[in-house]
Structure formats: C-alpha cells, structure tokens
Amino acid sequence: MITTREHYQKMTAEEYLEWEAKQEFRHEYIDGEILAMTGGTLPHNDIALNLYRTLYPHIRQRGCRVNVSDAKVQARKNSRYFYPDLVISCDPDDLKARDFIQNPKVIVEVLSPGTANYDRTKKLKYYRQIPSLQEYVLVDSEEIVVEVYRRGEGKMWLYYEYEAGEAIALESIEFECAIDLLYEGVSFEQELEDK
C-alpha cells in the first residue's frame, strides 16, 4: 500500500488508536505523525493474495497466523503502528489478538514505484527494531524480484535476492516456494487505453 503525508494534528499513540478505530480508511502512525494509506494496483493486490494463498496451508499447520493488509502491527509501543501487506506471527498472544500484532516473525511489503525507497530505508529501519522480527520481505510489483532481509547475529541482517525461476526461502518459518507462484496471473505490461 502507498502512504501519503496528509495534514493531521500530531497525536499520542492512545489518541491515534482511538481515532484510527473510527476511520473509514487506514492510517499508519510514526512518532506522532499520521500517514494515510491509499490503495495499491491490481498487480500489487494479486501478488499479496498469491503469497497469502501459498503461505496459508503451511502457516496453519505450524499453529501461526498470517494476516493481510488490514492487520495493524505495533512496531514500537506507544510510538509506531504500520499496516504491512502481509504479517506472520507465531506468538501465543498474537494468536488471540484483536487490535494489532505485537510480535511478528515475518513482515512482507509489496513494493510499488512510489513506496519502494521508503520500504527499503525507513521501514526497514523501523522494522529491524522489532525484537521478534526474523525476516522482512520485499516483493517487487514491477518485475520478478523478491528481497529478504534475515536477522543474523547481534545487529547483523543478511540480504538475499531471488529472481525468476528461483525458490524463495523463509527460514524462520521453514517455508520455501517457487517465486513464480507469487507472480501467477500478474501482468507487467502497461494496459493500453482504448482510442
């Protein structure tokens, strides 16, 4: 999803959570700032759903949960809340959570031209600070490329890039699939307008 900076008054996390629950559209919260979420493209949506469908049977067998874009993640208590495109948690508290996920194991963002830089820089920085997070996955919506940032020892994060024809590995949940499954039915060509 795409975030836009609209002019909202700064809020405390408590004010944000109360306000957000009453909003028609979703908003992320970063250190008092509110960012409106806008819709993604059809390829963006197709990729997220393809990944969800591929992951669900595996996650269910492991006793974990997988949620798509309407699930809020608390990245830092009273400071940051995000709506990733997909989030996986195996934490017992998260399995019964109703408001937001606190201990994600895997977070996935589907990149769009407008969000790619933000997702690779600031969001990466914020997500790395979540103690439970083991893997941050970036799925390109413009070409067949998936990037995985995997927690290493100490503050080290390892980087893996997967391209067409390869299999993606998410070690934290012992999952592997062909990258092509994520892009099934996705068109990369611009649609021509009828003239």
PEKA-V793235 format. One record per residue. RES is the residue in one letter. PSI is psi in degrees with one decimal (none if undefined). Layout:
# PEKA-V793235
res:RES psi:PSI
res:RES psi:PSI
This chain:
# PEKA-V793235
res:M psi:157.9
res:I psi:136.8
res:T psi:143.2
res:T psi:143.1
res:R psi:109.9
res:E psi:166.6
res:H psi:98.3
res:Y psi:150.6
res:Q psi:148.0
res:K psi:145.9
res:M psi:157.2
res:T psi:165.6
res:A psi:-39.4
res:E psi:-43.7
res:E psi:-41.8
res:Y psi:-49.7
res:L psi:-40.9
res:E psi:-46.0
res:W psi:-46.4
res:E psi:-36.6
res:A psi:-21.0
res:K psi:-0.3
res:Q psi:147.2
res:E psi:-36.4
res:F psi:158.6
res:R psi:150.6
res:H psi:136.2
res:E psi:160.1
res:Y psi:121.8
res:I psi:106.1
res:D psi:45.9
res:G psi:-16.3
res:E psi:142.5
res:I psi:130.6
res:L psi:121.3
res:A psi:142.1
res:M psi:132.9
res:T psi:166.7
res:G psi:156.3
res:G psi:-179.4
res:T psi:170.2
res:L psi:-45.0
res:P psi:-40.1
res:H psi:-49.0
res:N psi:-43.5
res:D psi:-42.4
res:I psi:-46.1
res:A psi:-43.5
res:L psi:-38.2
res:N psi:-43.0
res:L psi:-43.3
res:Y psi:-48.9
res:R psi:-38.1
res:T psi:-39.7
res:L psi:-35.7
res:Y psi:-51.1
res:P psi:-38.5
res:H psi:-46.1
res:I psi:-42.1
res:R psi:-41.8
res:Q psi:-25.6
res:R psi:-2.7
res:G psi:26.4
res:C psi:177.9
res:R psi:147.7
res:V psi:130.7
res:N psi:151.3
res:V psi:-166.9
res:S psi:-17.6
res:D psi:1.7
res:A psi:123.1
res:K psi:140.7
res:V psi:129.9
res:Q psi:107.3
res:A psi:-26.2
res:R psi:128.6
res:K psi:132.2
res:N psi:25.2
res:S psi:-41.1
res:R psi:132.5
res:Y psi:131.5
res:F psi:161.4
res:Y psi:83.6
res:P psi:164.3
res:D psi:-28.9
res:L psi:140.0
res:V psi:140.1
res:I psi:133.0
res:S psi:142.2
res:C psi:7.4
res:D psi:132.2
res:P psi:-37.6
res:D psi:-38.6
res:D psi:-29.8
res:L psi:-26.4
res:K psi:7.6
res:A psi:149.0
res:R psi:-22.9
res:D psi:-43.4
res:F psi:159.8
res:I psi:131.4
res:Q psi:-25.5
res:N psi:63.1
res:P psi:146.3
res:K psi:-38.0
res:V psi:134.3
res:I psi:135.3
res:V psi:133.1
res:E psi:130.1
res:V psi:122.0
res:L psi:144.0
res:S psi:162.2
res:P psi:-34.6
res:G psi:-20.3
res:T psi:-9.9
res:A psi:-47.3
res:N psi:-45.1
res:Y psi:-44.8
res:D psi:-32.7
res:R psi:-18.3
res:T psi:-80.5
res:K psi:-46.2
res:K psi:-39.8
res:L psi:-45.5
res:K psi:-47.3
res:Y psi:-45.1
res:Y psi:-36.8
res:R psi:-23.0
res:Q psi:-6.0
res:I psi:114.0
res:P psi:-35.4
res:S psi:-18.8
res:L psi:127.2
res:Q psi:-31.2
res:E psi:136.8
res:Y psi:121.1
res:V psi:129.3
res:L psi:120.7
res:V psi:118.3
res:D psi:137.6
res:S psi:-0.7
res:E psi:-18.2
res:E psi:165.6
res:I psi:88.9
res:V psi:131.7
res:V psi:130.8
res:E psi:136.2
res:V psi:125.6
res:Y psi:120.9
res:R psi:131.5
res:R psi:130.7
res:G psi:-150.3
res:E psi:144.5
res:G psi:-127.9
res:K psi:7.6
res:M psi:136.0
res:W psi:131.4
res:L psi:146.0
res:Y psi:132.7
res:Y psi:137.4
res:E psi:134.4
res:Y psi:141.3
res:E psi:177.4
res:A psi:136.7
res:G psi:-10.6
res:E psi:168.9
res:A psi:134.5
res:I psi:137.5
res:A psi:127.9
res:L psi:95.4
res:E psi:-34.8
res:S psi:-23.3
res:I psi:12.6
res:E psi:53.7
res:F psi:139.4
res:E psi:139.2
res:C psi:159.3
res:A psi:133.3
res:I psi:-31.3
res:D psi:-25.8
res:L psi:-33.4
res:L psi:-28.7
res:Y psi:11.3
res:E psi:125.2
res:G psi:6.7
res:V psi:129.8
res:S psi:135.0
res:F psi:-2.7
res:E psi:143.6
res:Q psi:136.2
res:E psi:135.8
res:L psi:134.6
res:E psi:143.2
res:D psi:136.4
res:K psi:none
